[in-house]
Amino acid sequence: MVRTEPGTAALDAGLSSTPGEAYASQRTKGFRLLRFSPRLEAEYRAQMRAEQRGSTLICTATALVIWLVFMSLDAVRLGLPGEISARNADIFAIIGLRMTTLAVLTLLLFCLVNNRLPITYPRLSFLSLVMIGMTTCISVNIYKVRGLPQAELAEFAIIMAVFLPVGLTFRQSLAAASLINVNAVLAGYAMLGASELPAHARLSAMLLFASLVGAVGAYLREHAQRDSFLLSRLMRYFAMHDPLTGIGNRRHFEDRATAALKQARRDGAPVTLAILDIDHFKSFNDRYGHHAGDLALRQLARRVALCLRRPLDITGRLGGEEFGILLYDAGPPEAFAIIETITASIADLAIEHDASPTRGHLTVSVGAAQFDGVESLETLYRRADLVLYRCKAAGRNRAMIDTAGPSIAGCTAREPDQFQQA
């Protein structure tokens, strides 16, 4: 007779994909349009903005210096005092554009130096690039109208600068380059004479070609960056999470628990560390098979995680059938109530375990210890492990907590009113 696994369908139905699978799924699906799912896209952009803050700062400072130099040259080459006296409208327009661009660059530099508006600075980068490009195009036409030597190569430099790593995605850079190109074409046809239009058309075509070359390079660079982002997040996830259950592994749990204890020492907050162990899990695997055991572990991990609703509570798989739980800002009564909720929720799964001498379904034992305010995580873990040993010696299927005092209070997982002194 073929032995069937207990509750396999119910367990499979209750399982959800682990967060790490989102990275793997996105890599498999691909991203030719340089776009992730909404959650991953937000995560990628946040990392990209943080990584490119330094390069954006360098580019902005350089652009600001160059802009001040060009403003000084304008004053000399155009003879601004005479142009202003003549009330030439195009001169007032270029002065306004130069000053506005200078203000935007200064604001962007201020935000970058002081790390202000980390989410907004790419928008300022976009605005700065468009303003620089549009102002330069109009300036070149003003020089042409007055028969002065022009710096048309500056327009090409700006087009290429649009695709530098300044906190913009490929789509945003392409939009900025497109706006600059459109402005260059329209400004030329609006400001230049008929004899100059053929040369202007050739220049506009070359600017478009430069934009296409820059766009191809930017696309390839961002595609590689996005793939590297997914791969690094995937590797980091599997380095810090249990691949079976999707919750944190021992390293992840201990890192976060150590940080929580440091904060608790500083704030004087109560902390409880609990170790949850599945009763007679070896006999469960022997009786029902390791696949059923894996399903049970995933379902138990999910129940534990669902019971920890507070933001600073932590859980992780310590190894085998053992899970760690850290409850921040929880004294013995609150901690015991949460532990009782967890054990009751696990019991409610009613996962059949007829090989268990304790109950006919899967049960757990939980040993917990209250942080004394000074001890290390290793010492606290040792105390919780000792309480877990006492739970097992007392018959399993129960929870006990060491209150850092002379006694240990405990109760069975399903009978919370029957407290006993250990």
C-alpha positions in Angstrom: 0.0 0.0 0.0 1.4 3.4 -1.0 1.9 5.7 1.9 0.6 9.2 1.4 2.0 12.3 3.0 -0.3 13.9 5.7 -2.0 17.1 4.6 0.3 17.6 1.6 -2.3 19.4 -0.4 -3.2 21.7 2.5 0.4 22.5 3.1 1.2 23.1 -0.5 -1.8 25.4 -0.8 -0.6 27.5 2.2 2.9 28.1 0.9 3.9 31.3 -0.7 6.9 32.1 -2.8 9.9 33.4 -0.9 11.1 37.0 -1.5 14.3 35.7 -3.1 12.3 34.1 -5.9 11.2 37.6 -7.1 14.9 38.3 -8.1 15.3 34.9 -9.8 12.0 35.3 -11.6 12.8 38.7 -12.9 16.2 37.5 -14.2 14.5 34.6 -16.0 11.7 36.8 -17.4 14.2 39.3 -18.6 14.0 43.1 -18.8 14.7 44.2 -22.3 12.6 47.4 -21.8 14.7 48.2 -18.7 11.8 47.9 -16.3 11.3 45.6 -13.3 8.1 44.8 -11.4 7.0 47.8 -9.3 8.6 46.6 -6.0 11.9 45.6 -7.6 12.0 48.8 -9.7 11.6 51.0 -6.6 14.4 48.9 -4.9 16.7 49.2 -7.9 16.2 53.0 -8.3 16.9 53.6 -4.6 20.1 51.7 -4.9 21.0 53.4 -8.1 20.4 56.8 -6.7 22.6 56.0 -3.6 25.4 54.6 -5.7 25.4 57.4 -8.2 25.3 60.2 -5.7 29.1 60.6 -5.7 29.4 60.7 -9.5 26.5 63.1 -9.7 28.3 65.4 -7.2 31.5 65.4 -9.3 29.6 66.1 -12.5 27.5 68.8 -10.9 30.5 70.6 -9.4 32.3 70.4 -12.8 29.3 71.7 -14.7 28.9 74.6 -12.2 32.5 75.7 -12.7 32.2 75.4 -16.5 28.9 77.3 -16.5 30.4 80.2 -14.5 33.2 80.4 -17.0 30.8 80.5 -20.0 28.8 83.2 -18.3 31.9 85.3 -17.9 32.8 84.7 -21.5 29.3 85.7 -22.6 29.7 89.0 -20.8 32.9 89.8 -22.6 32.2 88.4 -26.1 28.6 89.6 -26.4 29.4 93.0 -24.8 26.5 92.6 -22.4 26.4 96.3 -21.2 25.8 97.5 -24.7 23.3 94.7 -25.5 21.4 95.5 -22.4 21.3 99.2 -23.2 20.0 98.3 -26.7 17.2 96.3 -24.9 17.7 93.3 -27.2 15.1 90.7 -26.2 17.2 87.6 -27.0 19.9 88.9 -24.6 17.5 89.3 -21.8 16.2 85.8 -22.6 19.7 84.2 -22.5 20.6 86.1 -19.3 17.4 84.7 -17.6 18.2 81.2 -18.8 21.8 81.4 -17.7 20.8 82.6 -14.2 18.0 80.0 -13.9 20.3 77.2 -14.9 22.9 78.5 -12.4 20.3 78.4 -9.6 19.2 74.9 -10.5 22.8 73.7 -10.5 23.5 75.4 -7.2 20.5 73.8 -5.6 21.5 70.4 -6.9 25.0 70.7 -5.6 23.6 71.8 -2.2 21.3 68.8 -2.0 24.2 66.4 -3.0 26.7 67.9 -0.5 24.3 67.8 2.4 22.6 64.6 1.3 19.2 66.3 1.2 16.3 65.1 -0.9 17.9 61.8 -1.9 14.8 60.9 -3.9 14.5 64.3 -5.6 18.0 64.9 -6.7 17.6 62.8 -10.0 14.8 65.2 -10.9 17.1 68.2 -10.4 19.7 66.3 -12.4 17.2 66.0 -15.2 16.2 69.6 -15.0 19.8 70.8 -14.9 20.7 68.8 -18.0 17.7 70.0 -20.0 18.3 73.6 -18.9 22.0 73.4 -19.8 21.2 71.9 -23.2 18.4 74.3 -24.1 20.4 77.4 -23.0 23.5 76.3 -24.9 21.5 75.8 -28.1 20.0 79.2 -27.8 23.4 80.8 -27.0 25.0 79.2 -30.1 22.2 80.7 -32.2 22.7 84.1 -30.6 26.4 84.0 -31.5 25.5 83.0 -35.1 23.1 85.9 -35.5 25.8 88.3 -34.4 28.5 86.7 -36.6 30.6 85.7 -33.6 32.6 82.4 -33.3 30.3 79.7 -32.0 31.0 76.7 -29.7 28.8 74.2 -31.5 30.9 71.3 -30.1 29.5 72.2 -26.7 26.1 70.9 -27.9 27.7 67.5 -28.6 29.4 67.5 -25.2 26.1 68.2 -23.5 24.3 65.4 -25.4 26.9 62.9 -24.3 26.8 64.3 -20.7 23.1 63.4 -20.6 24.0 59.7 -20.5 26.5 60.1 -17.7 25.7 58.3 -14.3 23.9 61.2 -12.6 21.0 59.4 -11.0 18.9 59.0 -14.1 17.6 55.9 -15.7 18.0 55.2 -19.4 14.5 56.3 -20.1 15.0 59.6 -18.2 18.3 60.2 -20.0 16.7 59.5 -23.4 13.9 61.9 -22.6 16.4 64.6 -21.6 18.3 64.1 -24.9 15.1 64.2 -26.9 14.0 67.5 -25.3 17.4 69.0 -26.0 17.3 67.8 -29.7 13.8 69.2 -30.2 14.8 72.5 -28.7 17.9 72.7 -30.8 15.9 72.2 -34.0 13.1 74.6 -33.1 15.4 77.3 -31.8 17.5 77.2 -34.9 14.6 77.6 -37.3 13.1 80.3 -35.1 16.3 82.4 -34.8 18.4 81.8 -37.9 18.2 83.3 -41.3 17.4 81.2 -44.4 21.1 81.1 -45.5 22.1 79.4 -42.3 19.3 76.8 -42.2 21.1 74.1 -44.3 24.1 74.1 -41.9 21.7 74.1 -39.0 19.9 71.0 -40.4 23.2 69.2 -40.7 24.1 70.1 -37.2 20.7 68.9 -35.9 21.2 65.6 -37.7 24.6 65.2 -36.1 23.2 65.9 -32.7 20.5 63.3 -33.3 23.2 60.8 -34.3 25.3 61.6 -31.2 22.1 61.0 -29.1 21.6 57.6 -30.7 25.2 56.6 -30.1 25.0 57.7 -26.5 21.7 56.0 -26.0 23.0 52.6 -27.2 25.9 52.8 -24.8 23.6 53.9 -21.9 21.1 51.1 -22.7 23.9 48.4 -22.6 25.3 49.9 -19.4 22.0 50.0 -17.6 21.0 46.5 -18.7 24.3 45.2 -17.2 23.7 47.2 -14.0 20.2 45.8 -13.6 21.4 42.3 -14.2 24.2 42.9 -11.6 21.6 44.3 -9.2 19.4 41.2 -9.5 22.3 38.8 -9.2 23.8 40.6 -6.1 20.5 40.8 -4.4 19.9 37.1 -5.1 23.3 36.1 -3.7 22.8 38.3 -0.7 19.3 36.9 -0.1 20.5 33.3 -0.2 23.5 34.2 2.0 21.2 35.5 4.7 18.0 33.5 4.3 17.0 29.8 4.6 16.3 28.5 1.1 13.6 26.1 2.3 11.5 28.4 4.5 12.3 31.8 3.1 12.9 33.3 6.6 16.3 34.5 7.8 19.0 31.9 8.5 21.2 31.7 11.6 23.6 34.4 10.4 20.8 36.8 9.5 19.0 36.1 12.8 22.2 36.6 14.9 23.2 39.8 13.1 19.8 41.4 13.7 19.5 40.0 17.2 23.0 41.4 18.1 21.9 44.8 16.8 18.6 44.6 18.7 20.4 43.9 22.0 22.7 46.9 21.5 19.7 49.1 21.0 18.0 47.5 24.0 21.1 48.3 26.2 20.9 51.9 25.0 17.2 52.3 25.3 16.6 50.1 28.4 14.0 48.1 26.5 13.0 44.6 27.6 13.9 41.8 25.1 13.0 38.1 25.1 14.9 35.5 23.1 13.0 32.2 22.4 14.1 29.0 20.8 11.3 26.9 19.2 12.0 23.2 18.6 9.6 20.8 16.8 8.9 17.8 19.0 10.0 14.4 17.7 10.7 15.8 14.2 13.1 13.0 13.3 10.4 10.4 13.8 8.1 12.6 11.7 10.6 12.5 8.8 11.1 8.7 9.3 7.3 8.1 9.3 6.2 10.5 6.5 9.3 11.2 4.5 11.5 14.2 4.1 9.3 16.0 1.6 6.5 16.1 4.1 9.0 17.3 6.7 10.1 20.1 4.3 6.5 21.1 3.8 5.9 21.1 7.5 9.0 23.3 8.2 7.8 25.8 5.6 4.3 25.9 7.0 5.6 26.3 10.6 8.0 29.1 9.5 5.1 30.9 7.8 2.9 30.6 11.0 5.7 32.0 13.2 6.3 34.9 10.8 2.6 35.7 10.6 2.4 35.8 14.4 5.2 38.4 14.6 3.4 41.6 13.6 5.6 44.1 15.4 8.3 45.7 13.2 11.3 44.9 15.6 10.4 41.3 16.2 12.8 38.8 14.5 12.6 35.2 13.5 15.0 32.8 11.8 15.8 29.2 11.2 18.7 28.3 13.4 19.2 24.8 11.9 17.2 21.6 11.4 13.9 21.9 13.2 15.0 24.8 15.5 13.8 28.4 15.1 14.9 31.5 16.9 12.5 34.3 17.9 13.5 37.6 19.3 10.8 39.8 20.8 11.8 43.5 21.2 10.2 45.7 23.9 8.4 42.7 25.4 8.5 41.8 29.1 7.7 38.3 30.3 3.9 38.7 30.2 3.8 40.1 26.7 6.5 37.7 25.5 4.7 34.7 26.9 1.4 35.8 25.3 3.1 36.0 21.9 4.8 32.7 22.3 1.4 31.2 23.3 -0.1 32.6 20.2 2.6 31.0 18.1 2.4 27.6 19.7 -1.4 27.6 19.5 -1.3 28.7 15.8 1.1 25.8 15.1 -1.1 23.3 16.9 -4.1 24.6 14.9 -2.4 23.4 11.8 -3.2 19.8 13.0 -0.4 18.3 11.0 -0.7 14.5 11.6 2.1 12.9 13.6 1.0 9.5 14.7 4.7 8.6 15.5 4.8 11.2 18.2 4.5 9.9 21.8 3.4 13.4 22.9 0.3 14.1 20.7 -1.2 12.8 17.5 -0.2 16.0 15.6 2.9 18.0 15.3 3.8 20.0 18.5 6.6 22.4 19.5 8.5 23.2 22.6 9.7 26.8 23.3 12.4 27.9 25.7 12.7 31.6 26.3 14.9 33.9 28.3 14.5 37.5 29.3 17.5 39.8 28.5 19.1 41.1 31.7 20.3 44.3 30.0 24.1 43.6 29.9 24.6 40.0 28.7 25.8 39.0 25.2 23.7 37.2 22.7 25.7 34.0 23.2 24.9 34.1 27.0 21.2 34.9 26.4 21.0 32.1 23.8 22.6 29.6 26.3 20.0 30.5 28.9 17.1 30.1 26.4 18.6 26.7 25.3 18.7 25.6 28.9 15.0 26.5 29.3 14.2 24.5 26.1 16.0 21.5 27.6 13.8 21.8 30.7 10.7 21.9 28.4 11.7 18.7 26.8 12.5 17.1 30.1 9.1 18.1 31.4 7.3 16.3 28.6 7.6 18.7 25.6 4.6 20.5 24.0 5.0 23.5 26.3 6.7 26.9 26.6 8.8 28.2 29.5 10.4 31.5 30.1 13.4 32.5 32.2 12.6 35.9 33.6 16.3 36.6 34.6 15.2 36.0 38.2 15.5 33.1 40.6 12.7 31.1 39.0 11.4 29.9 35.7 7.7 30.2 34.9 6.1 27.9 32.4 2.9 26.6 31.0 1.7 24.1 28.4 1.2 25.5 25.0 -2.5 24.7 24.9 -3.4 25.3 28.5 -2.3 28.9 29.3 -3.9 29.1 32.6 -1.9 26.3 34.2 1.3 28.1 35.2 3.9 26.1 37.1 7.2 26.9 38.8 10.1 24.9 37.4 
